[in-house]
Amino acid sequence: MVEGIPAFFAASRYGPALLAIMAIAFAAATILTYVVLCVGSARGIERINLGRFERYGEVISGAFIALLGAIFLFAVKA
């Protein structure tokens, strides 16, 4: 994470113990943020009824990715 590099450089003069504490704090905050956002997103998406999109979602997303690939293959010249 680019934002934390200056903080780690500044704290490096106080020794490895502080760096370890900072690393643990940053890791815990990152993991907690991901877990909270993923659980919240999963609970929110369960409330939405998408009808046919739920059944054919993989086909639709695959077709969309193939379409984008074709667009870039033929539209973007190397």
N, C-alpha and C positions, 0 to 999 in steps of 0.2 A: 504494500500500500504506500503510495507516493506521499500521501499526507503525513504519515507517521515518521518518515525518514528524518526530517529535521528534529523532531522530538527525541528520537533515539540518539541522534548525534549529540544533541545538547545534554542528554542524560548520561552519555557514555563517560563523561568525566567524573561521575559519581560512583562508578564501579559496576561490575557485572551483576551484583545483586539487584540493583535498581533496574537494570536492563531486563533481567529475568522477570521481575514484577511487572514491568511495563508490557513485556511480551505476553505474559499470562493475562493481564487485564485487556489488552487489545484482542487477543484470541477469544477470550470469554465474551467480550462485547460483540465481536463479529459473529460468533456461533449463535449467541442468544438472538441477535437481530435476524439472522437467517431462519432460525427455528420459528420465531414469532411471526415473521412475514409469511413463511410457507404454511404454517398451521392456519393463520388467518385467511390466507388466500384459498386454501383448500376448503375451509368452512364456508367461505363466501361463494365459491363456485358450485358447491353442492346445492345451494338454494336456487340456482338458475336452471330452468328447464329449457334445454336447447332442441328438444324434439328430434328431428331427423339428423341434425348435426351430431348428436351423441352417437348415433349408430354408424354414420358414414364419416366421422371426423378424420379418421386416418386416411381415407381415400381423398377427401377434400384437401387436407394438408399436404399429402404427397403430390397431388395434381398441382397445387399452388407452387410447391418447391420445384417441380419439373418445369412449370411455366416460367418461373424466374430463371432457371438454368438456361432454358431455350432463349429467353430474351437476352441474357448476357452473352450467350454463345454467338448469337447472330447480330446483336446490336453493338457490342463492344468489340472494336477491332484492336488487335494487338500491335 
